[in-house]
């Protein structure tokens, strides 16, 4: 949900959190605006704190002390939380939640090889098709009585409180009512997402726990019945899946569609990090989200920002561009960057439907996190490649 705004925009501050700093939390209030007389403690990534947690202990908190990202200590309420589950020999998608780590699920985020495509699932996705090597595995002989069972029984969930089917009905079973009402399974239904942060049907529970995996309490307590909670309307997805495509190997541009709106994340030079020493090094890391809308449907009271005016100097087509969000990358120990969402831009896309506008906000946040994570991983990969080339050159020169 939107937090405090300054007239026409909402600013989200992104911070890394978690034991290995793999998760991301978004606040509308930055760390430096916390009470000045409080003692700020950052336990995220602290080796001493991780060792104490491993043995079931924790540091005693002092009075007037604020532990960052701790719901019992930090006075701020997170706007969004991106959780990256860890399961050995598996690659589960990230989970975007509204609020803190235990908040309702908005969508699942997953990328393909070399970040060519990002997939956002707003409902329980179908199980993937068998991989290439699975085709050569010998099929187990089935008994005649097994073939008579419906497919939904053969794919019953293991150790979960959810007994429905994750797949859409087959084409011969669909009717007009089925298509209009839809049979997608909500990610927030009881038992769908387990405390490990994954879909219980896609990642069944094992009888053992490996060090470094998420959800240790879940391994001990199994699944507990969870009452169904009434969720706000904006958490009911209007489309089940959204895919972002990389437009080119030498570009920083990803394109996707939400409904009838074409959108693109791309690099921008209209924002910058104003810090004296490190700001100039991140000039090629900033991003913006642009929507392409037809001419003649402008909101009368819409105020254009500087980025809108620069985007309008295009090829003179019958489409106009509206900048919806801008991301400023920061080089810091804990803070990742700052994301500004323009409220008037959201109104340009959905002028009358406030619920759909809030759903669209979730899409903006989710795709922004995909871009931020993907671009960071690309830079880290390039840095390692350059280091390997330099090391190989030095080794060749010395020999």
Short mmCIF file of the C-alpha atoms (twelve columns), coordinates in Angstrom:
data_MODEL
# 
_entry.id   MODEL 
# 
loop_
_atom_site.group_PDB 
_atom_site.id 
_atom_site.type_symbol 
_atom_site.label_atom_id 
_atom_site.label_alt_id 
_atom_site.label_comp_id 
_atom_site.label_asym_id 
_atom_site.label_seq_id 
_atom_site.Cartn_x 
_atom_site.Cartn_y 
_atom_site.Cartn_z 
_atom_site.pdbx_PDB_model_num 
ATOM 1   C CA . UNK A 1   0.000   0.000   0.000   1 
ATOM 2   C CA . UNK A 2   1.042   3.560   -0.453  1 
ATOM 3   C CA . UNK A 3   2.701   5.292   2.434   1 
ATOM 4   C CA . UNK A 4   3.195   8.974   3.193   1 
ATOM 5   C CA . UNK A 5   3.458   10.997  0.001   1 
ATOM 6   C CA . UNK A 6   4.761   14.433  -0.850  1 
ATOM 7   C CA . UNK A 7   1.957   15.799  -3.045  1 
ATOM 8   C CA . UNK A 8   2.392   13.674  -6.190  1 
ATOM 9   C CA . UNK A 9   4.794   10.822  -5.403  1 
ATOM 10  C CA . UNK A 10  5.547   8.057   -2.907  1 
ATOM 11  C CA . UNK A 11  9.147   7.265   -1.980  1 
ATOM 12  C CA . UNK A 12  10.217  3.773   -0.931  1 
ATOM 13  C CA . UNK A 13  13.623  3.168   0.648   1 
ATOM 14  C CA . UNK A 14  15.093  -0.274  -0.080  1 
ATOM 15  C CA . UNK A 15  17.284  -2.106  2.440   1 
ATOM 16  C CA . UNK A 16  18.879  -5.550  2.484   1 
ATOM 17  C CA . UNK A 17  17.955  -7.698  5.460   1 
ATOM 18  C CA . UNK A 18  18.038  -11.293 6.666   1 
ATOM 19  C CA . UNK A 19  20.763  -13.516 8.043   1 
ATOM 20  C CA . UNK A 20  22.750  -13.582 4.785   1 
ATOM 21  C CA . UNK A 21  21.341  -10.286 3.514   1 
ATOM 22  C CA . UNK A 22  19.371  -12.044 0.774   1 
ATOM 23  C CA . UNK A 23  16.015  -10.363 1.451   1 
ATOM 24  C CA . UNK A 24  14.841  -6.829  0.708   1 
ATOM 25  C CA . UNK A 25  12.539  -4.656  2.808   1 
ATOM 26  C CA . UNK A 26  10.885  -1.421  1.659   1 
ATOM 27  C CA . UNK A 27  10.058  1.460   4.014   1 
ATOM 28  C CA . UNK A 28  8.582   4.874   3.395   1 
ATOM 29  C CA . UNK A 29  10.710  6.198   6.279   1 
ATOM 30  C CA . UNK A 30  14.511  5.908   5.901   1 
ATOM 31  C CA . UNK A 31  16.841  4.761   8.653   1 
ATOM 32  C CA . UNK A 32  18.294  8.218   9.234   1 
ATOM 33  C CA . UNK A 33  14.871  9.564   10.286  1 
ATOM 34  C CA . UNK A 34  14.614  7.227   13.273  1 
ATOM 35  C CA . UNK A 35  14.782  8.891   16.722  1 
ATOM 36  C CA . UNK A 36  18.164  10.530  17.148  1 
ATOM 37  C CA . UNK A 37  18.470  9.555   20.819  1 
ATOM 38  C CA . UNK A 38  17.962  5.836   20.130  1 
ATOM 39  C CA . UNK A 39  20.736  3.277   19.780  1 
ATOM 40  C CA . UNK A 40  20.450  1.772   16.288  1 
ATOM 41  C CA . UNK A 41  21.481  -1.881  16.017  1 
ATOM 42  C CA . UNK A 42  21.766  -3.719  12.705  1 
ATOM 43  C CA . UNK A 43  21.782  -7.472  13.328  1 
ATOM 44  C CA . UNK A 44  21.358  -8.347  9.664   1 
ATOM 45  C CA . UNK A 45  24.464  -10.115 8.437   1 
ATOM 46  C CA . UNK A 46  26.115  -9.970  11.878  1 
ATOM 47  C CA . UNK A 47  28.135  -13.167 12.393  1 
ATOM 48  C CA . UNK A 48  27.867  -12.996 16.190  1 
ATOM 49  C CA . UNK A 49  24.084  -12.713 16.026  1 
ATOM 50  C CA . UNK A 50  23.862  -15.661 13.595  1 
ATOM 51  C CA . UNK A 51  25.959  -17.867 15.899  1 
ATOM 52  C CA . UNK A 52  23.753  -16.997 18.877  1 
ATOM 53  C CA . UNK A 53  20.632  -17.751 16.863  1 
ATOM 54  C CA . UNK A 54  22.111  -21.102 15.805  1 
ATOM 55  C CA . UNK A 55  22.261  -22.159 19.469  1 
ATOM 56  C CA . UNK A 56  18.854  -20.719 20.295  1 
ATOM 57  C CA . UNK A 57  20.167  -17.602 22.011  1 
ATOM 58  C CA . UNK A 58  19.922  -13.899 21.261  1 
ATOM 59  C CA . UNK A 59  21.534  -10.715 22.439  1 
ATOM 60  C CA . UNK A 60  19.789  -8.968  25.308  1 
ATOM 61  C CA . UNK A 61  18.319  -5.722  24.092  1 
ATOM 62  C CA . UNK A 62  18.997  -2.560  26.032  1 
ATOM 63  C CA . UNK A 63  16.399  0.102   26.734  1 
ATOM 64  C CA . UNK A 64  16.141  2.859   24.143  1 
ATOM 65  C CA . UNK A 65  17.537  0.493   21.534  1 
ATOM 66  C CA . UNK A 66  16.078  -0.021  18.055  1 
ATOM 67  C CA . UNK A 67  16.908  -3.223  16.232  1 
ATOM 68  C CA . UNK A 68  16.469  -2.557  12.524  1 
ATOM 69  C CA . UNK A 69  13.770  -4.630  10.768  1 
ATOM 70  C CA . UNK A 70  12.678  -6.198  14.071  1 
ATOM 71  C CA . UNK A 71  8.859   -5.848  14.330  1 
ATOM 72  C CA . UNK A 72  9.085   -5.755  18.127  1 
ATOM 73  C CA . UNK A 73  11.652  -2.951  18.145  1 
ATOM 74  C CA . UNK A 74  11.581  -1.020  14.870  1 
ATOM 75  C CA . UNK A 75  8.723   1.545   15.022  1 
ATOM 76  C CA . UNK A 76  8.332   1.548   11.231  1 
ATOM 77  C CA . UNK A 77  5.978   -0.762  9.395   1 
ATOM 78  C CA . UNK A 78  7.381   -2.229  6.172   1 
ATOM 79  C CA . UNK A 79  5.497   -1.429  2.992   1 
ATOM 80  C CA . UNK A 80  6.793   -4.478  1.091   1 
ATOM 81  C CA . UNK A 81  9.069   -7.419  1.812   1 
ATOM 82  C CA . UNK A 82  10.882  -9.587  -0.750  1 
ATOM 83  C CA . UNK A 83  11.765  -12.970 0.737   1 
ATOM 84  C CA . UNK A 84  14.268  -15.231 -1.036  1 
ATOM 85  C CA . UNK A 85  13.723  -18.815 0.220   1 
ATOM 86  C CA . UNK A 86  16.711  -21.136 0.442   1 
ATOM 87  C CA . UNK A 87  16.353  -24.878 -0.193  1 
ATOM 88  C CA . UNK A 88  19.360  -26.971 -1.104  1 
ATOM 89  C CA . UNK A 89  19.408  -28.355 -4.664  1 
ATOM 90  C CA . UNK A 90  16.327  -26.286 -5.510  1 
ATOM 91  C CA . UNK A 91  15.797  -22.796 -6.872  1 
ATOM 92  C CA . UNK A 92  12.452  -21.591 -5.500  1 
ATOM 93  C CA . UNK A 93  11.083  -18.230 -6.642  1 
ATOM 94  C CA . UNK A 94  11.198  -15.161 -4.436  1 
ATOM 95  C CA . UNK A 95  8.063   -14.158 -2.544  1 
ATOM 96  C CA . UNK A 96  6.873   -10.549 -2.531  1 
ATOM 97  C CA . UNK A 97  4.670   -9.737  0.448   1 
ATOM 98  C CA . UNK A 98  2.808   -6.640  1.478   1 
ATOM 99  C CA . UNK A 99  3.946   -5.515  4.893   1 
ATOM 100 C CA . UNK A 100 6.521   -7.614  6.721   1 
ATOM 101 C CA . UNK A 101 7.820   -11.137 6.269   1 
ATOM 102 C CA . UNK A 102 4.577   -12.679 7.492   1 
ATOM 103 C CA . UNK A 103 2.266   -10.453 5.444   1 
ATOM 104 C CA . UNK A 104 -0.049  -11.547 2.622   1 
ATOM 105 C CA . UNK A 105 1.635   -12.743 -0.564  1 
ATOM 106 C CA . UNK A 106 1.397   -10.544 -3.661  1 
ATOM 107 C CA . UNK A 107 3.298   -12.641 -6.200  1 
ATOM 108 C CA . UNK A 108 6.200   -14.975 -6.903  1 
ATOM 109 C CA . UNK A 109 9.287   -13.684 -8.744  1 
ATOM 110 C CA . UNK A 110 11.489  -15.971 -10.815 1 
ATOM 111 C CA . UNK A 111 14.051  -15.420 -13.576 1 
ATOM 112 C CA . UNK A 112 15.276  -17.695 -16.335 1 
ATOM 113 C CA . UNK A 113 18.871  -18.404 -17.340 1 
ATOM 114 C CA . UNK A 114 20.972  -15.260 -17.712 1 
ATOM 115 C CA . UNK A 115 18.029  -13.009 -16.782 1 
ATOM 116 C CA . UNK A 116 16.437  -13.273 -20.232 1 
ATOM 117 C CA . UNK A 117 12.969  -13.347 -18.752 1 
ATOM 118 C CA . UNK A 118 11.320  -12.589 -15.409 1 
ATOM 119 C CA . UNK A 119 8.051   -14.334 -14.532 1 
ATOM 120 C CA . UNK A 120 5.624   -12.922 -11.971 1 
ATOM 121 C CA . UNK A 121 2.915   -15.338 -10.784 1 
ATOM 122 C CA . UNK A 122 -0.004  -13.790 -8.899  1 
ATOM 123 C CA . UNK A 123 -1.741  -17.158 -8.386  1 
ATOM 124 C CA . UNK A 124 -0.412  -20.676 -7.801  1 
ATOM 125 C CA . UNK A 125 1.460   -21.558 -11.017 1 
ATOM 126 C CA . UNK A 126 1.186   -24.881 -12.753 1 
ATOM 127 C CA . UNK A 127 3.992   -27.318 -12.194 1 
ATOM 128 C CA . UNK A 128 6.749   -27.037 -14.757 1 
ATOM 129 C CA . UNK A 129 7.067   -29.544 -17.556 1 
ATOM 130 C CA . UNK A 130 9.671   -32.326 -17.024 1 
ATOM 131 C CA . UNK A 131 13.201  -31.268 -17.883 1 
ATOM 132 C CA . UNK A 132 15.310  -32.522 -20.754 1 
ATOM 133 C CA . UNK A 133 16.954  -35.381 -18.841 1 
ATOM 134 C CA . UNK A 134 13.649  -36.460 -17.295 1 
ATOM 135 C CA . UNK A 135 12.477  -37.621 -20.711 1 
ATOM 136 C CA . UNK A 136 15.045  -40.430 -20.682 1 
ATOM 137 C CA . UNK A 137 14.103  -41.760 -17.258 1 
ATOM 138 C CA . UNK A 138 12.332  -45.088 -17.206 1 
ATOM 139 C CA . UNK A 139 8.661   -44.673 -16.402 1 
ATOM 140 C CA . UNK A 140 7.404   -46.645 -13.414 1 
ATOM 141 C CA . UNK A 141 4.887   -49.332 -14.307 1 
ATOM 142 C CA . UNK A 142 1.481   -48.374 -12.950 1 
ATOM 143 C CA . UNK A 143 -1.165  -50.748 -11.728 1 
ATOM 144 C CA . UNK A 144 -4.521  -50.844 -13.506 1 
ATOM 145 C CA . UNK A 145 -6.326  -49.423 -10.493 1 
ATOM 146 C CA . UNK A 146 -3.961  -46.427 -10.400 1 
ATOM 147 C CA . UNK A 147 -4.926  -45.422 -13.913 1 
ATOM 148 C CA . UNK A 148 -8.534  -45.174 -12.871 1 
ATOM 149 C CA . UNK A 149 -7.792  -42.478 -10.296 1 
ATOM 150 C CA . UNK A 150 -8.317  -38.873 -11.311 1 
ATOM 151 C CA . UNK A 151 -5.173  -36.834 -11.905 1 
ATOM 152 C CA . UNK A 152 -5.936  -34.531 -8.977  1 
ATOM 153 C CA . UNK A 153 -5.507  -37.469 -6.571  1 
ATOM 154 C CA . UNK A 154 -2.161  -38.438 -8.064  1 
ATOM 155 C CA . UNK A 155 -0.827  -34.926 -7.407  1 
ATOM 156 C CA . UNK A 156 -2.057  -34.658 -3.810  1 
ATOM 157 C CA . UNK A 157 0.029   -32.294 -1.727  1 
ATOM 158 C CA . UNK A 158 2.435   -33.611 0.846   1 
ATOM 159 C CA . UNK A 159 2.364   -32.191 4.358   1 
ATOM 160 C CA . UNK A 160 0.122   -29.290 3.487   1 
ATOM 161 C CA . UNK A 161 -3.285  -28.155 4.590   1 
ATOM 162 C CA . UNK A 162 -4.476  -27.570 1.066   1 
ATOM 163 C CA . UNK A 163 -6.183  -30.280 -1.011  1 
ATOM 164 C CA . UNK A 164 -7.198  -28.433 -4.171  1 
ATOM 165 C CA . UNK A 165 -5.682  -28.611 -7.629  1 
ATOM 166 C CA . UNK A 166 -3.060  -26.175 -8.811  1 
ATOM 167 C CA . UNK A 167 -3.845  -26.577 -12.476 1 
ATOM 168 C CA . UNK A 168 -6.483  -25.022 -14.639 1 
ATOM 169 C CA . UNK A 169 -9.252  -27.362 -15.878 1 
ATOM 170 C CA . UNK A 170 -8.644  -29.063 -19.212 1 
ATOM 171 C CA . UNK A 171 -10.104 -27.612 -22.383 1 
ATOM 172 C CA . UNK A 172 -12.918 -30.184 -22.543 1 
ATOM 173 C CA . UNK A 173 -13.945 -29.414 -18.954 1 
ATOM 174 C CA . UNK A 174 -14.041 -25.626 -19.333 1 
ATOM 175 C CA . UNK A 175 -17.295 -23.770 -19.648 1 
ATOM 176 C CA . UNK A 176 -18.192 -20.136 -20.107 1 
ATOM 177 C CA . UNK A 177 -18.758 -19.781 -16.361 1 
ATOM 178 C CA . UNK A 178 -15.370 -21.353 -15.641 1 
ATOM 179 C CA . UNK A 179 -13.606 -18.875 -17.917 1 
ATOM 180 C CA . UNK A 180 -15.306 -15.827 -16.454 1 
ATOM 181 C CA . UNK A 181 -15.032 -16.842 -12.802 1 
ATOM 182 C CA . UNK A 182 -11.594 -18.444 -13.095 1 
ATOM 183 C CA . UNK A 183 -10.139 -21.385 -11.191 1 
ATOM 184 C CA . UNK A 184 -6.807  -19.900 -10.158 1 
ATOM 185 C CA . UNK A 185 -5.704  -20.761 -6.645  1 
ATOM 186 C CA . UNK A 186 -4.813  -17.770 -4.500  1 
ATOM 187 C CA . UNK A 187 -1.340  -17.677 -2.996  1 
ATOM 188 C CA . UNK A 188 -2.942  -16.649 0.297   1 
ATOM 189 C CA . UNK A 189 -5.235  -19.675 0.659   1 
ATOM 190 C CA . UNK A 190 -4.504  -21.716 3.822   1 
ATOM 191 C CA . UNK A 191 -1.728  -24.241 3.336   1 
ATOM 192 C CA . UNK A 192 -0.582  -23.014 -0.080  1 
ATOM 193 C CA . UNK A 193 2.489   -21.136 1.177   1 
ATOM 194 C CA . UNK A 194 4.280   -22.818 4.040   1 
ATOM 195 C CA . UNK A 195 6.529   -21.049 6.585   1 
ATOM 196 C CA . UNK A 196 9.573   -21.878 4.468   1 
ATOM 197 C CA . UNK A 197 8.298   -19.281 1.999   1 
ATOM 198 C CA . UNK A 198 7.572   -21.772 -0.805  1 
ATOM 199 C CA . UNK A 199 4.508   -23.470 -2.284  1 
ATOM 200 C CA . UNK A 200 4.063   -26.693 -0.343  1 
ATOM 201 C CA . UNK A 201 2.848   -28.672 -3.375  1 
ATOM 202 C CA . UNK A 202 5.852   -27.706 -5.525  1 
ATOM 203 C CA . UNK A 203 8.473   -28.150 -2.776  1 
ATOM 204 C CA . UNK A 204 7.285   -30.968 -0.457  1 
ATOM 205 C CA . UNK A 205 8.667   -31.192 3.039   1 
ATOM 206 C CA . UNK A 206 11.648  -33.480 3.575   1 
ATOM 207 C CA . UNK A 207 12.334  -35.497 6.694   1 
ATOM 208 C CA . UNK A 208 15.623  -33.662 7.295   1 
ATOM 209 C CA . UNK A 209 16.869  -30.092 7.494   1 
ATOM 210 C CA . UNK A 210 20.105  -28.748 6.026   1 
ATOM 211 C CA . UNK A 211 22.052  -25.847 7.474   1 
ATOM 212 C CA . UNK A 212 21.270  -22.569 5.752   1 
ATOM 213 C CA . UNK A 213 17.750  -23.437 4.618   1 
ATOM 214 C CA . UNK A 214 14.799  -21.254 5.561   1 
ATOM 215 C CA . UNK A 215 11.939  -22.456 7.740   1 
ATOM 216 C CA . UNK A 216 13.658  -24.410 10.502  1 
ATOM 217 C CA . UNK A 217 10.616  -23.978 12.749  1 
ATOM 218 C CA . UNK A 218 8.479   -25.493 10.015  1 
ATOM 219 C CA . UNK A 219 10.624  -28.640 9.997   1 
ATOM 220 C CA . UNK A 220 10.008  -29.063 13.723  1 
ATOM 221 C CA . UNK A 221 6.332   -28.194 13.932  1 
ATOM 222 C CA . UNK A 222 5.077   -29.282 10.485  1 
ATOM 223 C CA . UNK A 223 2.158   -27.369 9.103   1 
ATOM 224 C CA . UNK A 224 -0.433  -25.931 11.435  1 
ATOM 225 C CA . UNK A 225 -4.017  -25.138 10.421  1 
ATOM 226 C CA . UNK A 226 -4.258  -21.490 9.518   1 
ATOM 227 C CA . UNK A 227 -7.580  -19.654 9.576   1 
ATOM 228 C CA . UNK A 228 -8.631  -18.048 6.337   1 
ATOM 229 C CA . UNK A 229 -8.315  -14.278 6.520   1 
ATOM 230 C CA . UNK A 230 -10.368 -11.803 4.567   1 
ATOM 231 C CA . UNK A 231 -7.955  -9.953  2.308   1 
ATOM 232 C CA . UNK A 232 -8.435  -6.520  0.734   1 
ATOM 233 C CA . UNK A 233 -9.717  -6.530  -2.869  1 
ATOM 234 C CA . UNK A 234 -6.436  -5.277  -4.330  1 
ATOM 235 C CA . UNK A 235 -4.781  -8.603  -3.406  1 
ATOM 236 C CA . UNK A 236 -7.118  -10.480 -5.762  1 
ATOM 237 C CA . UNK A 237 -5.113  -10.660 -8.976  1 
ATOM 238 C CA . UNK A 238 -6.703  -9.340  -12.162 1 
ATOM 239 C CA . UNK A 239 -4.323  -11.440 -14.294 1 
ATOM 240 C CA . UNK A 240 -2.592  -14.654 -13.201 1 
ATOM 241 C CA . UNK A 241 0.848   -14.123 -14.737 1 
ATOM 242 C CA . UNK A 242 3.080   -11.354 -16.047 1 
ATOM 243 C CA . UNK A 243 6.317   -11.833 -17.989 1 
ATOM 244 C CA . UNK A 244 9.108   -9.265  -18.448 1 
ATOM 245 C CA . UNK A 245 11.342  -9.760  -21.498 1 
ATOM 246 C CA . UNK A 246 14.882  -8.480  -21.961 1 
ATOM 247 C CA . UNK A 247 14.877  -6.454  -25.180 1 
ATOM 248 C CA . UNK A 248 18.541  -6.973  -26.044 1 
ATOM 249 C CA . UNK A 249 21.863  -8.218  -24.708 1 
ATOM 250 C CA . UNK A 250 23.462  -4.770  -24.820 1 
ATOM 251 C CA . UNK A 251 20.476  -2.909  -23.346 1 
ATOM 252 C CA . UNK A 252 19.086  -2.313  -19.884 1 
ATOM 253 C CA . UNK A 253 15.514  -2.467  -21.113 1 
ATOM 254 C CA . UNK A 254 12.790  -4.921  -20.111 1 
ATOM 255 C CA . UNK A 255 9.308   -4.823  -21.652 1 
ATOM 256 C CA . UNK A 256 6.018   -6.237  -20.375 1 
ATOM 257 C CA . UNK A 257 2.278   -5.699  -20.672 1 
ATOM 258 C CA . UNK A 258 -0.278  -5.235  -17.929 1 
ATOM 259 C CA . UNK A 259 -3.751  -5.453  -19.400 1 
ATOM 260 C CA . UNK A 260 -3.748  -3.186  -22.457 1 
ATOM 261 C CA . UNK A 261 -0.810  -1.080  -21.252 1 
ATOM 262 C CA . UNK A 262 2.690   -1.529  -22.654 1 
ATOM 263 C CA . UNK A 263 5.445   -0.759  -20.144 1 
ATOM 264 C CA . UNK A 264 9.227   -0.715  -20.182 1 
ATOM 265 C CA . UNK A 265 11.913  -0.495  -17.559 1 
ATOM 266 C CA . UNK A 266 15.001  1.235   -18.947 1 
ATOM 267 C CA . UNK A 267 18.085  3.127   -17.870 1 
ATOM 268 C CA . UNK A 268 17.799  6.831   -17.142 1 
ATOM 269 C CA . UNK A 269 19.999  9.883   -16.693 1 
ATOM 270 C CA . UNK A 270 17.344  12.094  -15.099 1 
ATOM 271 C CA . UNK A 271 18.207  10.969  -11.554 1 
ATOM 272 C CA . UNK A 272 21.511  10.714  -9.754  1 
ATOM 273 C CA . UNK A 273 23.064  9.973   -6.412  1 
ATOM 274 C CA . UNK A 274 24.057  13.353  -4.969  1 
ATOM 275 C CA . UNK A 275 26.742  12.000  -2.676  1 
ATOM 276 C CA . UNK A 276 30.085  13.622  -3.407  1 
ATOM 277 C CA . UNK A 277 32.367  10.625  -3.679  1 
ATOM 278 C CA . UNK A 278 30.347  7.564   -4.676  1 
ATOM 279 C CA . UNK A 279 27.484  9.134   -6.604  1 
ATOM 280 C CA . UNK A 280 29.248  9.380   -9.965  1 
ATOM 281 C CA . UNK A 281 30.128  5.668   -9.922  1 
ATOM 282 C CA . UNK A 282 26.455  4.629   -10.009 1 
ATOM 283 C CA . UNK A 283 25.318  6.898   -12.858 1 
ATOM 284 C CA . UNK A 284 24.651  3.888   -15.123 1 
ATOM 285 C CA . UNK A 285 22.680  1.978   -12.480 1 
ATOM 286 C CA . UNK A 286 19.563  4.173   -12.282 1 
ATOM 287 C CA . UNK A 287 16.258  3.073   -13.806 1 
ATOM 288 C CA . UNK A 288 12.826  4.369   -14.744 1 
ATOM 289 C CA . UNK A 289 9.498   2.794   -15.693 1 
ATOM 290 C CA . UNK A 290 7.702   4.193   -18.741 1 
ATOM 291 C CA . UNK A 291 4.107   3.476   -19.806 1 
ATOM 292 C CA . UNK A 292 2.926   3.973   -23.395 1 
ATOM 293 C CA . UNK A 293 -0.635  5.329   -23.479 1 
ATOM 294 C CA . UNK A 294 -2.835  6.515   -26.375 1 
ATOM 295 C CA . UNK A 295 -3.184  10.235  -26.979 1 
ATOM 296 C CA . UNK A 296 -6.365  12.029  -25.978 1 
ATOM 297 C CA . UNK A 297 -6.977  10.272  -22.650 1 
ATOM 298 C CA . UNK A 298 -4.983  12.567  -20.388 1 
ATOM 299 C CA . UNK A 299 -6.207  13.415  -16.907 1 
ATOM 300 C CA . UNK A 300 -6.967  17.187  -16.896 1 
ATOM 301 C CA . UNK A 301 -5.228  17.883  -13.594 1 
ATOM 302 C CA . UNK A 302 -2.209  15.720  -14.432 1 
ATOM 303 C CA . UNK A 303 1.059   17.524  -13.762 1 
ATOM 304 C CA . UNK A 304 3.967   16.494  -15.917 1 
ATOM 305 C CA . UNK A 305 7.323   15.985  -14.301 1 
ATOM 306 C CA . UNK A 306 10.663  16.626  -15.957 1 
ATOM 307 C CA . UNK A 307 11.005  13.016  -17.057 1 
ATOM 308 C CA . UNK A 308 7.614   13.137  -18.811 1 
ATOM 309 C CA . UNK A 309 8.678   16.139  -20.869 1 
ATOM 310 C CA . UNK A 310 11.913  14.482  -21.959 1 
ATOM 311 C CA . UNK A 311 10.094  11.303  -22.927 1 
ATOM 312 C CA . UNK A 312 7.650   13.265  -25.089 1 
ATOM 313 C CA . UNK A 313 10.425  14.260  -27.499 1 
ATOM 314 C CA . UNK A 314 10.054  10.949  -29.347 1 
ATOM 315 C CA . UNK A 315 9.164   9.947   -32.884 1 
ATOM 316 C CA . UNK A 316 5.820   11.765  -32.947 1 
ATOM 317 C CA . UNK A 317 3.686   8.611   -32.931 1 
ATOM 318 C CA . UNK A 318 0.093   8.430   -31.718 1 
ATOM 319 C CA . UNK A 319 1.265   7.120   -28.337 1 
ATOM 320 C CA . UNK A 320 2.388   9.262   -25.437 1 
ATOM 321 C CA . UNK A 321 4.720   8.211   -22.655 1 
ATOM 322 C CA . UNK A 322 4.221   8.615   -18.928 1 
ATOM 323 C CA . UNK A 323 6.979   7.973   -16.399 1 
ATOM 324 C CA . UNK A 324 5.531   5.916   -13.539 1 
ATOM 325 C CA . UNK A 325 8.582   5.350   -11.337 1 
ATOM 326 C CA . UNK A 326 12.268  6.167   -11.031 1 
ATOM 327 C CA . UNK A 327 14.903  4.220   -9.129  1 
ATOM 328 C CA . UNK A 328 18.106  5.762   -7.774  1 
ATOM 329 C CA . UNK A 329 20.841  3.246   -7.012  1 
ATOM 330 C CA . UNK A 330 22.996  3.832   -3.931  1 
ATOM 331 C CA . UNK A 331 26.330  2.366   -2.923  1 
ATOM 332 C CA . UNK A 332 25.952  1.708   0.784   1 
ATOM 333 C CA . UNK A 333 26.377  -1.089  3.293   1 
ATOM 334 C CA . UNK A 334 22.676  -1.594  3.987   1 
ATOM 335 C CA . UNK A 335 20.633  0.666   1.730   1 
ATOM 336 C CA . UNK A 336 20.136  -0.553  -1.832  1 
ATOM 337 C CA . UNK A 337 18.471  2.503   -3.303  1 
ATOM 338 C CA . UNK A 338 15.411  4.715   -3.471  1 
ATOM 339 C CA . UNK A 339 12.288  4.064   -5.552  1 
ATOM 340 C CA . UNK A 340 9.935   6.968   -6.332  1 
ATOM 341 C CA . UNK A 341 6.449   6.076   -7.618  1 
ATOM 342 C CA . UNK A 342 4.493   8.912   -9.242  1 
ATOM 343 C CA . UNK A 343 0.877   8.864   -8.086  1 
ATOM 344 C CA . UNK A 344 -0.314  10.971  -11.021 1 
ATOM 345 C CA . UNK A 345 1.244   8.430   -13.372 1 
ATOM 346 C CA . UNK A 346 -0.766  5.617   -11.780 1 
ATOM 347 C CA . UNK A 347 -3.901  7.727   -12.157 1 
ATOM 348 C CA . UNK A 348 -3.099  8.220   -15.835 1 
ATOM 349 C CA . UNK A 349 -3.189  4.445   -16.338 1 
ATOM 350 C CA . UNK A 350 -6.278  3.746   -14.205 1 
ATOM 351 C CA . UNK A 351 -8.279  6.916   -13.797 1 
ATOM 352 C CA . UNK A 352 -11.473 5.592   -12.198 1 
ATOM 353 C CA . UNK A 353 -10.711 2.187   -10.661 1 
ATOM 354 C CA . UNK A 354 -8.895  2.732   -7.351  1 
ATOM 355 C CA . UNK A 355 -8.631  -1.007  -6.621  1 
ATOM 356 C CA . UNK A 356 -7.012  -1.742  -9.983  1 
ATOM 357 C CA . UNK A 357 -4.703  1.217   -9.448  1 
ATOM 358 C CA . UNK A 358 -3.509  -0.363  -6.193  1 
ATOM 359 C CA . UNK A 359 -2.981  -3.691  -7.959  1 
ATOM 360 C CA . UNK A 360 -0.956  -1.821  -10.543 1 
ATOM 361 C CA . UNK A 361 1.178   -0.360  -7.742  1 
ATOM 362 C CA . UNK A 362 2.071   -3.906  -6.693  1 
ATOM 363 C CA . UNK A 363 3.100   -4.651  -10.283 1 
ATOM 364 C CA . UNK A 364 5.327   -1.563  -10.344 1 
ATOM 365 C CA . UNK A 365 7.020   -2.597  -7.091  1 
ATOM 366 C CA . UNK A 366 7.412   -6.229  -8.165  1 
ATOM 367 C CA . UNK A 367 8.918   -5.438  -11.568 1 
ATOM 368 C CA . UNK A 368 11.189  -2.826  -9.979  1 
ATOM 369 C CA . UNK A 369 12.590  -5.444  -7.605  1 
ATOM 370 C CA . UNK A 370 13.144  -7.797  -10.547 1 
ATOM 371 C CA . UNK A 371 15.091  -5.098  -12.378 1 
ATOM 372 C CA . UNK A 372 17.105  -4.081  -9.319  1 
ATOM 373 C CA . UNK A 373 18.038  -7.655  -8.458  1 
ATOM 374 C CA . UNK A 374 18.795  -8.624  -12.046 1 
ATOM 375 C CA . UNK A 375 20.920  -5.565  -12.816 1 
ATOM 376 C CA . UNK A 376 22.904  -6.060  -9.619  1 
ATOM 377 C CA . UNK A 377 23.579  -9.705  -10.457 1 
ATOM 378 C CA . UNK A 378 24.669  -8.709  -13.968 1 
ATOM 379 C CA . UNK A 379 27.159  -6.195  -12.571 1 
ATOM 380 C CA . UNK A 380 28.503  -8.767  -10.108 1 
ATOM 381 C CA . UNK A 381 28.907  -11.307 -12.916 1 
ATOM 382 C CA . UNK A 382 30.754  -8.806  -15.118 1 
ATOM 383 C CA . UNK A 383 33.009  -7.853  -12.225 1 
ATOM 384 C CA . UNK A 384 33.964  -11.492 -11.622 1 
ATOM 385 C CA . UNK A 385 34.632  -12.034 -15.333 1 
ATOM 386 C CA . UNK A 386 36.902  -8.970  -15.450 1 
ATOM 387 C CA . UNK A 387 38.754  -10.137 -12.328 1 
ATOM 388 C CA . UNK A 388 39.282  -13.571 -13.884 1 
ATOM 389 C CA . UNK A 389 40.590  -12.026 -17.105 1 
ATOM 390 C CA . UNK A 390 42.961  -9.752  -15.191 1 
ATOM 391 C CA . UNK A 391 44.159  -12.682 -13.094 1 
ATOM 392 C CA . UNK A 392 44.677  -14.817 -16.186 1 
ATOM 393 C CA . UNK A 393 46.600  -11.995 -17.874 1 
ATOM 394 C CA . UNK A 394 48.869  -11.513 -14.870 1 
ATOM 395 C CA . UNK A 395 49.495  -15.253 -14.640 1 
ATOM 396 C CA . UNK A 396 50.333  -15.394 -18.349 1 
ATOM 397 C CA . UNK A 397 52.652  -12.403 -18.106 1 
ATOM 398 C CA . UNK A 398 54.552  -13.798 -15.123 1 
ATOM 399 C CA . UNK A 399 55.094  -17.113 -16.866 1 
# 
